[in-house]
Amino acid sequence: MGDHHHHRIGTAPHSHRVRSDADRRYLATALALIVGFMIVEVTVAVVSGSLALLADAGHMLADAGAIGAALWAWHLADRPASGPWTFGFKRAEILSAAGNGITLLVVAAVVAFVSVRRLINPPTVHGLPVLIVAAVGIVVNLVAAWVLARANRSSLNVEGAFQHILTDLYGFVATLIAGVLIVTAGFERADAIASLVVVALMLRASWMLLKASLRVLLEAAPEAVDLADVRAHLLEPAHVLDVHDLHVWTVTSDLPAISAHIVIDDSCFLDGHAPQVLDELQGCLSGHFDVEHSTFQLEPASHYDHEPGNHC
């Protein structure tokens, strides 16, 4: 016999909606800043012959894609659960984050290949335009980072977009230094070196996104959850004899879930005490862990001996 309880921890639905709408506005504002500057940057990169600026623009394109995907994922996540989609489309956010991580890998590979070629045979690069655009880029990314810092960064999409903009900021600093070296010392290889720095930053951001998204897609327990600790808390209530088939996973950002088989004294089913044990288990979870959705199967000790596929 299974006992099921759904408990949402956090803000009320109305305040959650207000928070979500505000986050969308922050994302849309950052997207407008990024796209507007990216168009200017590509134009200057082509005119000046700077690969570093083009690499930065490629990274900003990935950032724009990340923010656009976050906005689209929010739209999908708001669609109600129906038919076979029992969780709705809440995992769309995770899929977009994984896709963005893969896109970053592709862009990084292309830029790295061209950068190495230009490091060996450096073309003529006009340093002054590079210097000016990089300085403006730093300002644009600082503003975009400030806007996104106000959004809910517990969302993988928001945090991914925020980290990408920070990476852009560091990339523009590297490009600025390259522009200074080209103007003052005529060291044109600095442009290719700055491009490789941007590649390294893109690889790091890609790894962080893919690691986090694949952890969710492969149903791993959230990093902040210690399974041994969860098991210990579930064993605390009186009459609980054992806990097995314990699973903790994440549906999407801010939506952790847990299921477990709880072995209790046979007498609890005879005297009507089982619902109280369930209440204690739920109270323990909500008091110690931020669990949104939990399902417990309460079973007598005699059931485990013949339960199909029983395991710890």
C-alpha positions in Angstrom: 0.0 0.0 0.0 1.5 3.4 -0.9 1.0 6.7 0.9 1.6 9.8 -1.1 2.0 13.4 0.0 2.8 16.5 -2.1 4.3 19.4 -0.2 5.6 22.6 -1.7 8.2 24.5 0.3 8.7 28.2 -0.3 6.6 31.1 -1.4 2.9 31.2 -2.0 1.8 30.7 -5.7 1.0 34.4 -6.2 4.4 35.6 -4.9 6.1 32.9 -6.9 4.4 34.2 -10.0 5.5 37.7 -9.2 9.1 36.5 -8.7 9.0 34.6 -12.0 7.7 37.6 -14.0 10.4 39.8 -12.5 13.1 37.2 -13.4 11.8 37.2 -17.0 12.1 41.0 -17.2 15.7 40.8 -15.9 16.5 38.1 -18.5 14.8 40.1 -21.3 16.8 43.2 -20.4 20.1 41.4 -20.3 19.2 39.8 -23.7 18.6 43.2 -25.3 21.9 44.5 -24.0 23.8 41.4 -25.2 22.3 41.3 -28.7 22.6 45.0 -29.3 26.3 45.0 -28.4 27.0 41.8 -30.2 25.9 43.3 -33.5 28.2 46.2 -33.0 31.1 43.9 -32.0 30.8 41.7 -35.0 30.9 44.7 -37.3 34.0 46.1 -35.7 35.7 42.6 -35.6 35.3 42.3 -39.4 36.6 45.8 -40.1 39.5 45.5 -37.7 40.4 41.9 -38.4 40.4 41.0 -34.7 39.7 37.3 -33.9 39.6 38.1 -30.2 36.6 40.3 -30.8 35.0 37.7 -33.0 35.6 35.1 -30.3 33.9 37.4 -27.8 31.0 37.9 -30.1 30.7 34.1 -30.5 30.6 33.8 -26.8 28.0 36.5 -26.6 25.9 34.7 -29.2 26.0 31.6 -26.9 25.0 33.9 -24.0 22.1 35.3 -26.0 21.1 31.7 -26.9 21.2 30.8 -23.2 19.0 33.7 -22.1 16.6 33.1 -25.0 16.4 29.4 -24.1 15.8 30.3 -20.5 12.9 32.5 -21.5 11.4 29.8 -23.7 11.9 27.1 -21.1 10.0 29.3 -18.6 7.2 29.5 -21.1 7.1 25.7 -21.4 7.4 25.2 -17.7 4.3 27.3 -17.1 2.2 24.9 -19.2 0.1 22.7 -16.9 0.7 19.0 -16.5 -1.6 16.9 -18.8 -1.9 13.5 -20.2 1.4 11.5 -20.0 3.4 14.7 -19.1 2.8 14.3 -15.4 5.5 16.9 -14.5 4.5 19.2 -17.5 7.5 20.6 -19.3 9.5 21.6 -16.2 12.6 19.8 -17.4 12.8 22.0 -20.6 15.1 24.3 -18.5 17.6 21.5 -18.0 17.5 20.5 -21.7 18.2 24.1 -22.8 21.1 24.4 -20.3 22.6 21.1 -21.7 22.1 22.3 -25.3 23.8 25.6 -24.4 26.8 23.8 -22.9 27.2 21.7 -26.1 27.0 24.9 -28.2 29.7 26.5 -26.2 32.0 23.4 -26.8 31.5 23.7 -30.6 32.2 27.5 -30.6 35.3 27.0 -28.4 36.6 24.3 -30.7 36.2 26.5 -33.8 37.8 29.5 -32.2 40.7 27.4 -30.8 41.5 26.0 -34.3 41.5 29.5 -35.9 43.4 31.0 -33.0 46.3 28.5 -33.3 46.6 29.2 -37.0 46.7 32.9 -36.4 49.2 32.5 -33.6 51.6 30.8 -36.1 50.9 33.3 -38.9 49.5 36.5 -37.3 47.6 38.8 -39.7 47.4 42.6 -39.4 45.1 43.6 -36.5 44.0 47.2 -35.9 44.4 47.6 -32.2 42.5 50.8 -31.5 39.1 49.6 -32.5 39.7 46.4 -30.5 40.7 48.6 -27.5 37.5 50.7 -27.7 35.0 47.9 -28.3 36.6 45.8 -25.5 36.3 48.8 -23.1 32.6 49.2 -24.0 32.1 45.5 -23.8 33.3 45.5 -20.2 30.7 48.2 -19.3 27.9 46.3 -21.1 28.7 43.0 -19.4 28.9 44.7 -16.0 25.4 46.2 -16.5 24.1 42.8 -17.7 25.7 41.0 -14.8 24.1 43.5 -12.4 20.7 43.0 -13.9 20.9 39.2 -13.8 22.3 39.2 -10.2 18.9 40.5 -9.1 17.1 37.4 -10.6 16.7 34.0 -8.9 20.0 32.4 -9.4 18.9 29.1 -7.9 17.5 28.4 -11.4 20.1 26.6 -13.5 19.2 28.7 -16.5 19.6 32.0 -14.7 22.8 30.9 -13.0 24.1 29.6 -16.4 23.3 32.9 -18.1 24.9 34.8 -15.2 28.1 32.8 -15.3 28.3 33.2 -19.1 28.1 37.0 -18.7 30.8 36.9 -16.1 32.9 34.8 -18.5 32.3 37.4 -21.2 33.4 40.1 -18.8 36.7 38.3 -18.2 37.1 37.7 -22.0 36.7 41.4 -22.7 39.4 42.2 -20.1 41.7 39.8 -21.9 40.8 41.5 -25.2 41.4 44.9 -23.8 44.9 43.9 -22.7 45.5 42.5 -26.2 44.4 45.8 -27.7 46.8 47.7 -25.5 49.7 45.4 -26.5 48.9 45.8 -30.2 48.7 49.6 -30.0 51.7 50.2 -27.7 54.1 47.3 -28.7 52.7 46.1 -32.1 52.4 42.6 -30.6 49.7 41.3 -33.0 49.9 37.7 -31.6 48.3 39.1 -28.5 44.9 39.0 -30.3 45.2 35.2 -30.9 46.4 34.7 -27.3 43.4 36.6 -26.0 41.2 34.4 -28.2 42.7 31.3 -26.5 42.0 32.8 -23.1 38.3 33.2 -24.1 38.3 29.6 -25.4 39.5 28.4 -21.9 36.8 30.4 -20.2 34.1 29.0 -22.6 35.3 25.4 -21.9 35.0 26.1 -18.2 31.5 27.5 -18.5 30.5 24.6 -20.7 31.8 22.1 -18.3 29.9 23.7 -15.4 26.6 23.8 -17.3 26.9 20.2 -18.7 27.9 18.8 -15.3 24.9 20.4 -13.6 22.4 19.6 -16.3 23.6 16.0 -16.8 23.4 15.4 -13.0 19.7 16.3 -13.3 19.1 14.3 -16.5 20.8 11.2 -15.1 18.6 11.4 -11.9 21.5 11.8 -9.5 20.8 13.1 -6.0 21.2 16.9 -5.6 24.7 17.8 -4.6 23.4 19.5 -1.4 21.7 16.2 -0.2 23.5 13.6 1.8 21.6 10.3 1.3 23.0 8.8 4.5 21.7 11.9 6.4 18.2 11.5 4.7 18.1 7.8 5.7 19.1 8.6 9.2 16.3 11.2 9.6 13.7 8.8 8.1 14.7 6.2 10.7 14.1 8.6 13.6 10.3 8.3 14.1 9.2 5.6 16.5 7.9 2.4 14.9 10.1 2.8 11.8 12.2 -0.3 11.5 14.0 0.1 8.1 14.2 2.3 5.0 14.9 0.9 1.6 14.4 1.8 -2.1 15.4 5.3 -1.2 15.6 7.6 -4.2 16.3 11.4 -4.3 16.4 13.3 -7.6 15.7 16.6 -9.2 12.9 17.2 -11.7 14.2 20.7 -12.5 15.8 23.6 -10.6 14.1 24.1 -7.3 12.0 20.9 -7.6 13.7 18.1 -5.7 11.8 14.8 -5.1 12.2 11.8 -2.9 10.6 8.3 -2.7 11.2 5.5 -0.3 9.8 2.3 1.2 9.4 2.6 4.9 9.1 -0.6 7.0 7.1 0.0 10.2 5.7 -2.2 13.0 2.9 -4.4 11.9 0.9 -3.1 14.8 0.7 0.4 13.2 -1.6 -1.0 10.5 -3.9 -2.6 13.2 -4.3 0.3 15.5 -4.5 3.1 12.8 -1.2 4.6 13.7 0.3 4.4 10.2 -1.0 7.9 9.1 0.7 9.5 12.2 4.0 7.8 11.2 3.6 9.3 7.7 3.0 12.8 9.2 6.2 12.4 11.3 8.2 11.4 8.2 6.9 14.4 6.2 7.5 16.8 9.1 11.0 15.5 9.5 11.7 16.0 5.7 10.2 19.5 5.6 12.2 20.5 8.8 15.6 19.3 7.5 15.5 19.1 3.7 14.1 21.3 1.0 12.0 18.6 -0.6 9.2 19.6 -2.9 7.7 16.2 -3.8 7.8 13.1 -1.6 6.2 9.6 -2.0 6.5 7.0 0.8 5.3 3.4 0.7 4.6 2.2 4.2 4.8 -1.5 4.5 4.8 -4.1 7.4 8.0 -5.9 8.3 6.5 -9.2 6.9 6.2 -7.6 3.4 9.9 -7.1 2.8 10.7 -10.8 2.7 8.6 -11.4 -0.5 8.8 -7.9 -2.1 9.9 -8.2 -5.7 13.3 -6.7 -6.5 13.9 -5.5 -3.0 17.2 -3.7 -2.4 18.7 -1.1 -0.2 
